[in-house]
Amino acid sequence: MEHECDALPHWLTGSPSGETGHTPAAYHSAVSAQPAYPAGTRQPGKSAHAAEAPRASSRTAAGAAPTGFLTLFTEEEIGTPSPAARRAAPVISPLVRFGSAQDRIDFVRQRIKQLGFDSFSYTATRTSAHHKTMFVLTSYESQTWLTRYFRERYFELDPRVASASPTGLPFIWNTADMRADLPRAQMRSERLGGLIDMLEATGRKSGILTQMPLPEPELSASLCFNAEIGNPRWMTESIVAETLMFAHTIHEFIWTHAKSVIGLAPEQQRRVTLSELQHAVLRAVVQGQRDKEIAYFLGLSPHNVDYHLRRLRQLFNVRNRVQLINVAQGYVS
């Protein structure tokens, strides 16, 4: 269970050091100027009611409610999908074949190295008019990096995320170009300069970032592969293509098997009431059947199938067939 709280997880509360243990002076001024970003943590031994009282008192003392929260999760928390969960998935990811989370971690790390990268991060973000929630996979990033990135609130102005296409196309970045594009506004330039300095100091000088849409309009996921090599020319077309394919593999696995663990399971699954025919159409869609196949096996006309699909998209609040499959697979299973 996730609880919004006013403190970061224990390893995010200390003064972050660099990759070699050195704490830059710029960090201390940045932390004093920026409030800590509230984090969502799992506390299985406490109920939501038990946790609410101290949170309420601390917020009152602070004089303001937090503006968002951060939830960290690991591959171990995702665990190994059950056979039923694997069968319910619209696409069988190669990541489900591993018998343990550690085997999956070892494979992903090895593949990241094979592609030429040194670290990888996955962040799903839910954004509304007044609130932002971030879900961060920590298994492939250093705690030092995560500590500084969120304590100094660099996620608010990271130009890599801002420049990436929301449609899943890869964005190739490097710190030299980021530094050349620094804005003239002094305050923003200083903060972005601090982010670039931190990227270079921690061996993140180039990489590929891709943003992938999720079924809910306010949800998106960012996947970033980082390398110590500063010159981006090493990322050939074949490397970019293989990286993008691997990113899709990771994204599909996390969205399919981790969304309930990290609190991303769509609310629509618990509210939608379907007729027997609608349920049959939905099951056929999740199983990958085409419209003509659905019409043939259910004894419907193509027009009726189209009508039911449009109605299902409305009920599940999605915009296309892929989103309908992603949202509805848990409902069908």
Rosetta silent file (secondary structure, phi, psi, omega in degrees, C-alpha in Angstrom):
SEQUENCE: MEHECDALPHWLTGSPSGETGHTPAAYHSAVSAQPAYPAGTRQPGKSAHAAEAPRASSRTAAGAAPTGFLTLFTEEEIGTPSPAARRAAPVISPLVRFGSAQDRIDFVRQRIKQLGFDSFSYTATRTSAHHKTMFVLTSYESQTWLTRYFRERYFELDPRVASASPTGLPFIWNTADMRADLPRAQMRSERLGGLIDMLEATGRKSGILTQMPLPEPELSASLCFNAEIGNPRWMTESIVAETLMFAHTIHEFIWTHAKSVIGLAPEQQRRVTLSELQHAVLRAVVQGQRDKEIAYFLGLSPHNVDYHLRRLRQLFNVRNRVQLINVAQGYVS
SCORE:     score description
SCORE:     0.000 S_00000001
   1 L     0.000  133.061  177.776    0.000    0.000    0.000 S_00000001
   2 E   -90.692  137.881  175.987    1.330    3.434   -0.917 S_00000001
   3 E  -125.358  130.100  174.828    1.085    6.246    1.599 S_00000001
   4 E   -74.309  130.562 -179.688    1.791    9.863    0.789 S_00000001
   5 L  -137.439  172.085 -174.452    4.180   11.200    3.392 S_00000001
   6 L   -99.277   12.819  179.256    6.229   14.318    4.038 S_00000001
   7 L  -134.158  148.923  176.701    9.639   12.646    4.065 S_00000001
   8 L   -75.937  160.153  173.840   11.713   10.895    1.441 S_00000001
   9 L   -53.038  159.004 -170.059   12.665    7.224    1.865 S_00000001
  10 H   -55.381  -36.282 -177.130   15.556    6.729    4.291 S_00000001
  11 H   -83.944   -1.529  173.348   18.237    6.614    1.616 S_00000001
  12 H  -100.968   -3.054 -175.137   16.934    9.831    0.051 S_00000001
  13 H   -90.312  -22.719 -179.149   17.045   11.809    3.301 S_00000001
  14 L   -78.465  168.860  177.053   20.810   11.935    3.781 S_00000001
  15 L   -69.930  119.008 -177.549   23.176   14.332    2.064 S_00000001
  16 L   -71.271  140.758  176.593   23.826   12.778   -1.323 S_00000001
  17 L  -107.269  166.434  177.245   27.417   12.263   -2.301 S_00000001
  18 L   -73.220  179.425 -178.381   28.890   11.986   -5.757 S_00000001
  19 L   -61.679  -23.316  179.569   29.688    8.677   -7.374 S_00000001
  20 L  -102.976    8.906  177.404   33.080    8.799   -5.668 S_00000001
  21 L    94.717    0.963 -179.033   31.687    9.895   -2.303 S_00000001
  22 L   -91.451  132.865  178.624   32.284   13.639   -2.745 S_00000001
  23 L  -100.402  113.626 -177.004   29.463   16.017   -1.907 S_00000001
  24 L   -69.525  146.786 -179.960   29.562   19.133   -4.113 S_00000001
  25 H   -63.671  -31.198 -178.724   29.072   22.495   -2.438 S_00000001
  26 H   -62.058  -26.326 -178.332   26.403   23.406   -4.977 S_00000001
  27 H   -64.542  -44.078 -174.233   24.246   20.624   -3.567 S_00000001
  28 H   -62.572  -41.299  179.025   23.913   22.176   -0.107 S_00000001
  29 H   -68.300  -36.634 -179.809   22.687   25.521   -1.426 S_00000001
  30 H   -66.543  -40.700 -179.366   20.263   23.820   -3.783 S_00000001
  31 H   -67.428  -39.503  179.927   18.780   21.681   -1.015 S_00000001
  32 H   -67.347  -25.796 -178.711   18.348   24.642    1.311 S_00000001
  33 H   -88.388  -21.016 -175.159   16.556   26.527   -1.458 S_00000001
  34 L  -117.925  129.732  177.070   14.325   23.657   -2.554 S_00000001
  35 L   -68.531  151.468  177.436   11.916   21.712   -0.298 S_00000001
  36 L   -63.896  143.126 -178.933   12.218   17.937   -0.247 S_00000001
  37 L   -83.256  119.079 -177.340    9.894   16.216   -2.683 S_00000001
  38 L   -57.067  146.239 -174.847    7.327   14.152   -0.735 S_00000001
  39 E  -122.478  146.649  172.471    7.573   10.434   -1.356 S_00000001
  40 E   -91.955  126.173 -179.166    5.134    7.545   -1.425 S_00000001
  41 E  -126.623  155.102  178.853    6.428    4.644    0.648 S_00000001
  42 E   -93.734  126.379  179.476    5.103    1.229    1.445 S_00000001
  43 L  -130.292   80.985 -174.304    4.382    0.588    5.099 S_00000001
  44 L   -62.726  -22.116 -178.177    2.716   -2.818    5.338 S_00000001
  45 L   -86.531   -2.143 -177.415    2.641   -2.703    9.128 S_00000001
  46 L  -124.400  144.032  176.030    0.638    0.529    9.295 S_00000001
  47 L   -86.200  165.792  177.953   -2.841    1.336    8.140 S_00000001
  48 H   -62.632  -35.725 -179.767   -3.715    4.428    6.167 S_00000001
  49 H   -68.811  -38.673 -179.709   -5.551    5.787    9.211 S_00000001
  50 H   -66.443  -33.044 -178.400   -2.579    5.224   11.496 S_00000001
  51 H   -82.133  -17.170 -172.437   -0.291    7.073    9.111 S_00000001
  52 H   -71.888  -38.285 -174.480   -2.668    9.963    8.561 S_00000001
  53 H   -61.132  -53.357  179.485   -2.395   11.626   11.997 S_00000001
  54 H   -63.265  -32.641  178.175    1.366   12.365   12.001 S_00000001
  55 H   -65.471  -42.959 -178.214    1.189   13.473    8.385 S_00000001
  56 H   -63.549  -41.825 -178.574   -1.620   15.888    9.121 S_00000001
  57 H   -66.825  -39.814 -179.598    0.206   17.401   12.098 S_00000001
  58 H   -67.982  -35.504  177.554    3.445   17.840   10.181 S_00000001
  59 H   -66.741  -39.092  178.854    1.624   19.501    7.296 S_00000001
  60 H   -62.877  -42.110 -179.804   -0.076   21.879    9.692 S_00000001
  61 H   -65.278  -35.493 -179.609    3.262   22.751   11.249 S_00000001
  62 H   -74.767  -25.301  177.377    4.765   23.331    7.841 S_00000001
  63 L    89.402    2.036 -179.035    1.849   25.529    6.864 S_00000001
  64 L  -157.524  150.140  176.902    1.277   23.920    3.463 S_00000001
  65 L   -84.478  152.156  179.033    0.297   20.624    1.913 S_00000001
  66 L   -65.866  155.099 -176.831    2.771   18.856   -0.347 S_00000001
  67 L   -93.893   -5.163 -179.253    2.469   19.402   -4.081 S_00000001
  68 E   179.741 -177.228  174.653    3.052   15.822   -5.127 S_00000001
  69 E  -150.496  160.037 -174.996    4.623   12.547   -4.143 S_00000001
  70 E  -119.226  128.842  176.718    7.217   10.075   -5.269 S_00000001
  71 E  -116.658  123.760  178.769    6.816    6.288   -5.161 S_00000001
  72 E  -100.592  140.904  176.732    9.881    4.103   -5.564 S_00000001
  73 E  -143.797  160.746 -175.397    9.602    0.458   -6.599 S_00000001
  74 L  -126.079  167.845  175.644   11.966   -2.373   -7.464 S_00000001
  75 H   -62.849  -34.426  179.654   12.027   -5.458   -9.633 S_00000001
  76 H   -62.642  -35.308  178.536   11.774   -7.548   -6.458 S_00000001
  77 H   -69.496  -32.077  175.566    8.444   -5.907   -5.646 S_00000001
  78 H   -67.893  -40.251  177.930    7.147   -6.810   -9.102 S_00000001
  79 L    72.048 -159.641  179.359    8.273  -10.368   -8.471 S_00000001
  80 L  -104.563  118.392 -179.002    7.669  -13.206  -10.896 S_00000001
  81 L   -57.429  141.221  178.083    4.331  -13.054  -12.754 S_00000001
  82 L   -71.037  160.675  176.941    2.086  -16.055  -12.184 S_00000001
  83 H   -55.578  -37.822  179.464    1.226  -18.343  -15.118 S_00000001
  84 H   -64.769  -40.858  179.284   -2.296  -16.874  -15.165 S_00000001
  85 H   -66.206  -35.524  178.684   -0.898  -13.337  -15.378 S_00000001
  86 H   -66.784  -41.521 -179.393    1.383  -14.371  -18.226 S_00000001
  87 H   -67.773  -29.427 -177.777   -1.491  -15.881  -20.185 S_00000001
  88 H   -75.794  -18.113 -177.689   -3.590  -12.743  -19.640 S_00000001
  89 L   -68.655  137.090  179.116   -0.935  -10.502  -21.203 S_00000001
  90 L   -67.775  -26.932  178.160   -1.702   -9.373  -24.786 S_00000001
  91 L  -130.307  132.816  179.257    1.987   -9.777  -25.684 S_00000001
  92 L   -84.876  105.190 -179.317    4.294  -12.372  -24.170 S_00000001
  93 L   -75.229  142.635  175.966    7.343  -10.404  -23.087 S_00000001
  94 H   -62.075  -17.802 -178.946   10.694  -12.221  -23.031 S_00000001
  95 H   -73.222  -16.913 -178.453   11.087  -10.877  -19.482 S_00000001
  96 H   -81.738   -8.265 -176.246    8.385  -13.202  -18.138 S_00000001
  97 H   -77.871  -11.514 -177.014   10.411  -16.324  -18.895 S_00000001
  98 L   -81.844  140.122 -175.257   12.711  -15.787  -15.909 S_00000001
  99 L   -81.182   -8.609  178.684   11.983  -17.783  -12.783 S_00000001
 100 L  -149.351  160.117  178.493   13.005  -15.038  -10.359 S_00000001
 101 H   -64.326  -35.354 -178.933   13.267  -11.270  -10.172 S_00000001
 102 H   -65.958  -39.255  176.784   17.052  -11.527   -9.740 S_00000001
 103 H   -62.236  -39.759  178.535   17.401  -13.502  -12.973 S_00000001
 104 H   -65.898  -41.511  178.652   15.371  -10.803  -14.742 S_00000001
 105 H   -60.913  -46.728 -179.250   17.535   -8.063  -13.213 S_00000001
 106 H   -60.485  -40.623  179.647   20.729   -9.797  -14.344 S_00000001
 107 H   -64.891  -46.255 -178.295   19.368  -10.143  -17.890 S_00000001
 108 H   -63.122  -43.858  179.089   18.295   -6.492  -18.118 S_00000001
 109 H   -62.190  -42.243  178.512   21.633   -5.263  -16.777 S_00000001
 110 H   -62.907  -41.918 -179.826   23.524   -7.453  -19.216 S_00000001
 111 H   -66.787  -37.884  176.754   21.408   -6.215  -22.117 S_00000001
 112 H   -59.672  -44.353  178.447   21.938   -2.588  -21.084 S_00000001
 113 H   -65.163  -40.550 -179.786   25.712   -3.179  -21.170 S_00000001
 114 H   -61.638  -35.014  179.396   25.497   -4.964  -24.524 S_00000001
 115 H   -75.651  -13.584  177.714   23.764   -1.936  -26.014 S_00000001
 116 L   102.955   10.181 -177.752   26.608    0.276  -24.747 S_00000001
 117 L  -104.923  162.469 -176.535   24.875    1.984  -21.837 S_00000001
 118 L  -110.999  -20.104  178.414   25.841    2.202  -18.171 S_00000001
 119 E  -155.915  167.259 -175.670   22.528    2.859  -16.431 S_00000001
 120 E  -150.933  142.753  177.234   18.808    2.957  -17.087 S_00000001
 121 E  -134.407  146.652  176.512   15.797    4.603  -15.477 S_00000001
 122 E  -128.870  124.560  179.847   12.044    4.096  -15.799 S_00000001
 123 E  -134.270  123.492  171.818    9.612    6.726  -14.528 S_00000001
 124 E  -102.312  134.085 -175.310    5.842    6.759  -14.887 S_00000001
 125 E  -126.041  129.950  172.168    4.242   10.133  -14.216 S_00000001
 126 E  -109.124  120.770 -175.893    0.628   11.019  -13.532 S_00000001
 127 E  -120.962  127.250  174.008   -0.011   14.753  -13.972 S_00000001
 128 L  -121.852 -174.420 -176.203   -3.184   16.641  -13.141 S_00000001
 129 L   -62.914  -32.993 -173.674   -3.955   20.338  -12.832 S_00000001
 130 L  -126.811    8.264 -171.964   -2.758   20.529   -9.229 S_00000001
 131 L  -151.424  144.593  175.722   -0.840   17.345   -8.547 S_00000001
 132 E  -131.658  131.567  176.806    2.021   15.238   -9.877 S_00000001
 133 E  -121.936  131.492 -178.425    2.740   11.649   -8.928 S_00000001
 134 E  -122.626  134.458  179.387    5.935    9.896  -10.005 S_00000001
 135 E  -117.925  116.060 -169.556    6.629    6.152   -9.911 S_00000001
 136 E  -119.458  125.497  173.075   10.340    5.359  -10.281 S_00000001
 137 E   -80.081  122.438 -172.889   11.998    1.969  -10.860 S_00000001
 138 L  -102.911    0.084 -171.325   15.197    2.010   -8.805 S_00000001
 139 L   -69.571  -19.255 -173.808   16.766   -1.342   -9.736 S_00000001
 140 L  -122.467   12.349  176.941   19.048    0.024  -12.475 S_00000001
 141 L  -123.974  152.321  178.792   20.000    3.470  -11.129 S_00000001
 142 L   -76.890  147.519  177.358   22.360    4.442   -8.314 S_00000001
 143 H   -64.300  -32.515  178.214   20.885    5.734   -5.080 S_00000001
 144 H   -59.909  -46.829 -179.146   23.305    8.655   -5.261 S_00000001
 145 H   -63.517  -49.127 -178.532   21.869    9.761   -8.581 S_00000001
 146 H   -61.083  -40.199  179.465   18.248    9.394   -7.510 S_00000001
 147 H   -57.108  -53.791 -176.277   18.921   11.228   -4.249 S_00000001
 148 H   -69.398  -39.253 -176.818   20.368   14.293   -5.913 S_00000001
 149 H   -61.727  -41.202 -177.637   17.986   14.292   -8.879 S_00000001
 150 H   -90.176  -34.235  177.557   14.871   14.410   -6.691 S_00000001
 151 H   -64.947  -35.072  179.554   16.220   16.341   -3.722 S_00000001
 152 L   -93.086    3.208  173.589   17.324   19.124   -6.056 S_00000001
 153 L    58.431   36.935  178.928   14.085   18.809   -8.066 S_00000001
 154 H   -69.360  -18.336  177.941   15.847   18.501  -11.411 S_00000001
 155 H   -63.154  -20.708 -178.402   12.875   16.523  -12.709 S_00000001
 156 H   -73.250  -23.573 -173.898   11.022   19.834  -12.923 S_00000001
 157 L  -133.535   12.818 -177.217   13.301   21.257  -15.624 S_00000001
 158 L   -60.789  111.685 -176.897   15.107   18.288  -17.199 S_00000001
 159 H   -68.089  -19.885  177.739   15.371   19.304  -20.892 S_00000001
 160 H   -65.117  -42.742  178.812   15.771   15.680  -21.967 S_00000001
 161 H   -70.021  -40.678 -178.469   12.236   14.906  -20.846 S_00000001
 162 H   -65.810  -30.650 -175.511   10.883   18.172  -22.242 S_00000001
 163 H   -89.676  -14.095 -176.511   12.432   17.560  -25.672 S_00000001
 164 L   -72.797  145.603  177.278   11.387   13.927  -26.071 S_00000001
 165 L   -71.812  137.883  179.370    8.495   13.064  -28.351 S_00000001
 166 L   -77.098    0.631 -174.924    5.379   11.860  -26.473 S_00000001
 167 L   -99.195    3.415  178.683    4.752    9.244  -29.176 S_00000001
 168 L    98.778   -1.098  177.303    7.601    6.874  -28.312 S_00000001
 169 L   -71.269  144.315 -177.762   10.197    8.110  -30.818 S_00000001
 170 L   -73.609  141.140  174.414   13.763    8.039  -29.445 S_00000001
 171 E  -114.792  116.743 -179.476   15.424   11.297  -28.416 S_00000001
 172 E   -91.372  124.792 -175.683   19.237   11.204  -28.603 S_00000001
 173 E  -128.178  158.200  170.370   20.852   13.606  -26.137 S_00000001
 174 E  -152.224  152.334 -172.782   24.305   14.593  -24.965 S_00000001
 175 H   -68.249  -27.154  178.931   25.475   17.071  -22.347 S_00000001
 176 H   -63.484  -45.203  177.495   27.531   19.126  -24.804 S_00000001
 177 H   -66.906  -37.439  178.096   24.410   20.033  -26.777 S_00000001
 178 H   -61.746  -40.527  179.862   22.473   20.614  -23.550 S_00000001
 179 H   -69.211  -35.997  179.451   25.142   23.072  -22.383 S_00000001
 180 H   -67.822  -25.326 -177.520   25.135   24.856  -25.744 S_00000001
 181 L   -96.777   13.671 -179.132   21.376   25.319  -25.485 S_00000001
 182 L   -58.190  137.081 -179.565   21.382   26.845  -21.992 S_00000001
 183 L   -71.036  161.458 -179.524   18.831   29.690  -21.759 S_00000001
 184 L   -76.053  -27.014  179.670   19.889   33.263  -21.217 S_00000001
 185 L   -58.188  123.151 -169.146   17.780   33.659  -18.072 S_00000001
 186 H   -63.193  -47.259 -175.067   20.405   33.525  -15.326 S_00000001
 187 H   -63.534  -46.857 -179.805   18.486   31.610  -12.652 S_00000001
 188 H   -67.056  -36.742  178.967   17.224   28.919  -15.007 S_00000001
 189 H   -63.073  -39.480  179.851   20.623   28.724  -16.694 S_00000001
 190 H   -66.090  -42.325 -179.819   22.299   28.130  -13.321 S_00000001
 191 H   -67.145  -44.580  177.414   19.894   25.340  -12.385 S_00000001
 192 H   -64.764  -37.271  176.464   20.197   23.638  -15.761 S_00000001
 193 H   -61.470  -37.982  176.798   23.953   24.066  -15.552 S_00000001
 194 H   -63.699  -39.957  177.231   23.856   22.280  -12.201 S_00000001
 195 H   -63.756  -44.503 -179.693   21.941   19.386  -13.767 S_00000001
 196 H   -63.642  -42.825  177.357   24.430   19.152  -16.653 S_00000001
 197 H   -58.710  -41.773 -179.074   27.376   19.244  -14.227 S_00000001
 198 H   -68.139  -40.214  177.193   25.794   16.425  -12.238 S_00000001
 199 H   -58.530  -47.419 -177.671   25.125   14.372  -15.376 S_00000001
 200 H   -68.561  -38.690 -178.374   28.752   14.665  -16.473 S_00000001
 201 H   -68.271  -24.689 -177.812   30.169   14.048  -12.983 S_00000001
 202 L  -104.756   17.566  174.596   28.173   10.827  -12.629 S_00000001
 203 L    74.995   32.205  177.255   29.052    9.395  -16.047 S_00000001
 204 L  -121.591   80.970 -173.001   25.882   10.369  -17.885 S_00000001
 205 L  -104.579  -15.965  176.387   27.165   12.285  -20.892 S_00000001
 206 E  -157.005  168.138  179.000   24.937   10.910  -23.656 S_00000001
 207 E   169.143 -171.900  179.422   22.013    8.619  -24.099 S_00000001
 208 E  -128.090  130.253  175.754   18.583    7.862  -25.469 S_00000001
 209 E  -123.479  134.530  176.069   15.308    8.885  -23.865 S_00000001
 210 E  -132.085  139.232  176.050   11.904    7.790  -25.056 S_00000001
 211 E  -107.797  133.878 -178.663    8.478    8.693  -23.722 S_00000001
 212 E  -122.852  134.151 -179.577    5.643    6.232  -24.107 S_00000001
 213 E   -72.622  153.513  174.415    1.961    6.976  -23.647 S_00000001
 214 L  -118.922  163.589 -171.885   -0.173    5.046  -21.186 S_00000001
 215 L   -56.116  -35.617  178.424   -3.927    4.384  -21.437 S_00000001
 216 L   -82.246  135.499 -175.835   -4.942    7.238  -19.142 S_00000001
 217 L   -56.753  -32.222 -176.435   -4.453   10.668  -20.769 S_00000001
 218 L   -86.834    2.110 -178.755   -2.659   12.085  -17.712 S_00000001
 219 E  -104.664  141.740  172.919   -0.177    9.180  -17.565 S_00000001
 220 E  -151.532  159.957  179.330    3.121    8.861  -19.411 S_00000001
 221 E  -127.571  138.962  177.377    6.321    6.871  -19.001 S_00000001
 222 E  -117.025  129.545  177.456    9.914    7.965  -19.589 S_00000001
 223 E  -120.451  123.334 -175.318   12.699    5.470  -20.248 S_00000001
 224 E  -127.090  125.692  176.521   16.251    6.820  -20.293 S_00000001
 225 E  -105.928  128.382 -173.543   19.438    4.948  -21.204 S_00000001
 226 E  -118.427  144.416  179.414   22.670    6.683  -20.108 S_00000001
 227 E  -135.015  153.431  178.763   26.291    6.314  -21.245 S_00000001
 228 L   -77.819  -17.177 -178.124   29.653    7.700  -20.142 S_00000001
 229 L   -74.384  127.448 -176.217   30.669    8.431  -23.752 S_00000001
 230 L   -79.561  -35.101 -177.968   30.218   12.111  -24.521 S_00000001
 231 L   -79.884  119.112 -175.738   30.179   11.945  -28.319 S_00000001
 232 H   -74.255   -3.223 -176.559   26.745   10.688  -29.429 S_00000001
 233 H   -64.949  -18.597  179.317   28.070    9.362  -32.751 S_00000001
 234 H   -68.319  -19.564  179.637   28.602    5.949  -31.166 S_00000001
 235 L   -84.704   85.791 -179.908   24.805    5.520  -31.120 S_00000001
 236 L   -71.291  172.524  179.354   24.345    4.179  -34.639 S_00000001
 237 H   -60.255  -38.446 -179.575   20.969    3.586  -36.253 S_00000001
 238 H   -67.886  -38.218  177.884   21.111   -0.094  -35.326 S_00000001
 239 H   -65.976  -42.417  178.565   21.879    0.696  -31.669 S_00000001
 240 H   -61.689  -43.926 -179.440   19.030    3.195  -31.541 S_00000001
 241 H   -64.348  -45.024  179.371   16.646    0.670  -33.078 S_00000001
 242 H   -65.101  -38.624  178.844   17.707   -2.136  -30.719 S_00000001
 243 H   -64.763  -41.744 -179.922   17.471    0.206  -27.721 S_00000001
 244 H   -64.658  -40.362  177.716   13.992    1.313  -28.706 S_00000001
 245 H   -63.618  -41.477  178.908   12.866   -2.300  -29.074 S_00000001
 246 H   -67.326  -37.504  176.783   14.295   -3.150  -25.666 S_00000001
 247 H   -60.428  -42.301  177.807   12.603   -0.081  -24.162 S_00000001
 248 H   -63.335  -37.717  178.561    9.263   -1.307  -25.495 S_00000001
 249 H   -62.218  -47.444  179.665    9.940   -4.729  -23.959 S_00000001
 250 H   -64.124  -45.169 -178.458   10.611   -3.235  -20.519 S_00000001
 251 H   -61.377  -44.277 -179.650    7.676   -0.853  -20.765 S_00000001
 252 H   -63.757  -40.024 -179.725    5.261   -3.604  -21.777 S_00000001
 253 H   -65.717  -47.784 -177.657    6.421   -5.827  -18.918 S_00000001
 254 H   -64.092  -46.227 -177.240    6.154   -3.110  -16.267 S_00000001
 255 H   -65.652  -34.236 -178.548    2.787   -1.848  -17.432 S_00000001
 256 H   -76.765  -40.931 -169.125    1.392   -5.367  -17.644 S_00000001
 257 H  -112.029   -9.037 -176.265    2.795   -6.856  -14.437 S_00000001
 258 L  -116.389   -8.092 -171.983    3.680   -3.965  -12.115 S_00000001
 259 L   -63.677  -34.165  178.599    0.845   -1.461  -12.398 S_00000001
 260 L   -74.259  -31.074  179.668   -1.131   -2.934   -9.505 S_00000001
 261 L   -65.991  -39.991 -174.914    2.026   -3.128   -7.369 S_00000001
 262 L  -101.115    7.159  174.763    2.828    0.558   -7.792 S_00000001
 263 L    84.911   25.304  179.283   -0.737    1.868   -7.794 S_00000001
 264 L  -104.251    3.962  179.785   -1.210    2.423  -11.515 S_00000001
 265 L   -63.052  123.996 -175.969   -4.064   -0.068  -12.000 S_00000001
 266 L   -59.972  137.477  178.636   -6.827    1.905  -13.736 S_00000001
 267 L   -64.610  -25.710 -175.662   -9.875    2.645  -11.611 S_00000001
 268 H   -60.872  -26.787 -176.883  -12.127    1.866  -14.570 S_00000001
 269 H   -62.222  -28.482 -176.308  -11.495   -1.855  -14.105 S_00000001
 270 H   -94.329   -8.308 -174.139  -13.483   -1.827  -10.877 S_00000001
 271 H  -108.604  -24.228 -172.412  -16.320    0.388  -12.074 S_00000001
 272 L   -75.071  130.840  174.248  -17.218   -0.893  -15.538 S_00000001
 273 L  -113.129  123.203 -175.424  -20.258   -3.169  -15.834 S_00000001
 274 L  -115.252  150.478  171.509  -20.474   -5.099  -19.092 S_00000001
 275 L   -75.434  169.081  179.364  -23.152   -7.179  -20.733 S_00000001
 276 H   -61.784  -38.988  179.615  -22.350  -10.785  -21.629 S_00000001
 277 H   -69.199  -42.433  178.343  -21.873   -9.830  -25.289 S_00000001
 278 H   -61.182  -40.013  178.903  -19.640   -6.869  -24.438 S_00000001
 279 H   -64.009  -38.656  179.101  -17.536   -9.134  -22.241 S_00000001
 280 H   -66.483  -41.789  177.925  -17.180  -11.637  -25.109 S_00000001
 281 H   -63.927  -43.912 -179.058  -16.111   -8.897  -27.528 S_00000001
 282 H   -62.949  -42.755  179.097  -13.650   -7.518  -24.999 S_00000001
 283 H   -62.140  -40.673  179.592  -12.132  -10.951  -24.361 S_00000001
 284 H   -64.523  -38.643  178.723  -11.717  -11.483  -28.106 S_00000001
 285 H   -64.711  -46.325 -179.910   -9.962   -8.119  -28.464 S_00000001
 286 H   -62.041  -32.680  178.442   -7.576   -8.880  -25.598 S_00000001
 287 L   -77.414   -4.005  174.869   -6.803  -12.235  -27.220 S_00000001
 288 L    92.220   11.944 -179.815   -5.738  -10.392  -30.367 S_00000001
 289 L   -74.375  145.962  177.686   -8.613  -11.274  -32.672 S_00000001
 290 L   -83.775  167.136 -176.064   -9.384   -8.944  -35.582 S_00000001
 291 H   -57.171  -43.320 -178.988  -12.806   -7.404  -36.188 S_00000001
 292 H   -65.143  -36.455  178.003  -13.733   -9.922  -38.893 S_00000001
 293 H   -67.803  -41.225  178.147  -12.740  -12.821  -36.647 S_00000001
 294 H   -61.373  -44.943 -179.895  -14.794  -11.424  -33.783 S_00000001
 295 H   -61.299  -41.610 -177.611  -17.794  -11.011  -36.068 S_00000001
 296 H   -66.854  -49.517 -174.502  -17.445  -14.569  -37.378 S_00000001
 297 H   -74.025  -26.751  179.995  -17.041  -16.325  -34.033 S_00000001
 298 H   -99.776   -1.315  178.612  -19.720  -14.285  -32.227 S_00000001
 299 L    68.784   36.884 -179.445  -22.196  -14.259  -35.102 S_00000001
 300 L  -112.746  163.133  172.442  -22.203  -10.484  -35.425 S_00000001
 301 L   -85.604  155.523  177.029  -22.019   -8.138  -38.371 S_00000001
 302 H   -55.729  -33.784  178.757  -18.870   -6.005  -38.794 S_00000001
 303 H   -64.100  -41.584  179.428  -21.061   -2.971  -38.074 S_00000001
 304 H   -66.632  -39.539  177.856  -22.122   -4.429  -34.727 S_00000001
 305 H   -61.864  -44.412  178.921  -18.538   -5.267  -33.807 S_00000001
 306 H   -60.539  -41.370  179.039  -17.489   -1.701  -34.596 S_00000001
 307 H   -61.702  -47.467 -177.723  -20.332   -0.354  -32.444 S_00000001
 308 H   -65.828  -35.153  177.578  -19.380   -2.532  -29.465 S_00000001
 309 H   -67.017  -41.098  177.098  -15.721   -1.567  -29.757 S_00000001
 310 H   -63.239  -40.198  179.521  -16.607    2.123  -29.790 S_00000001
 311 H   -66.367  -39.237  178.340  -18.832    1.570  -26.766 S_00000001
 312 H   -65.470  -39.465  177.546  -16.058   -0.316  -24.924 S_00000001
 313 H   -63.387  -36.967  176.777  -13.590    2.487  -25.606 S_00000001
 314 H   -66.688  -44.036 -177.699  -16.057    4.924  -24.086 S_00000001
 315 H   -64.162  -37.977 -178.471  -16.660    2.726  -21.032 S_00000001
 316 L   -94.215    2.273  174.882  -12.938    2.258  -20.352 S_00000001
 317 L    57.576   48.971  176.997  -12.107    5.870  -21.234 S_00000001
 318 L  -125.509  170.474 -171.405   -9.471    5.023  -23.850 S_00000001
 319 L  -111.495  -16.961 -178.329   -8.821    6.271  -27.370 S_00000001
 320 L  -150.420  179.957 -174.169   -7.690    3.288  -29.425 S_00000001
 321 H   -66.969  -41.249 -179.338   -7.485   -0.501  -29.588 S_00000001
 322 H   -61.696  -44.725  178.606   -4.031   -0.784  -27.999 S_00000001
 323 H   -64.393  -37.616  178.460   -5.100    1.270  -25.004 S_00000001
 324 H   -62.420  -42.257  179.269   -8.271   -0.789  -24.686 S_00000001
 325 H   -63.212  -45.983 -177.947   -6.213   -4.002  -24.582 S_00000001
 326 H   -62.280  -43.698 -176.764   -3.828   -2.608  -21.959 S_00000001
 327 H   -73.631  -37.162 -169.191   -6.579   -1.328  -19.695 S_00000001
 328 H   -90.665  -10.320 -174.582   -8.970   -4.262  -20.071 S_00000001
 329 H   -62.697  -38.761  176.936   -6.636   -7.253  -19.781 S_00000001
 330 H   -67.600  -34.569  178.738   -6.861   -7.284  -15.964 S_00000001
 331 H   -65.037  -43.462 -178.564  -10.627   -6.927  -16.142 S_00000001
 332 H   -67.924  -41.350 -177.595  -10.948   -9.907  -18.474 S_00000001
 333 L   -70.727    0.000    0.000   -8.557  -12.095  -16.472 S_00000001
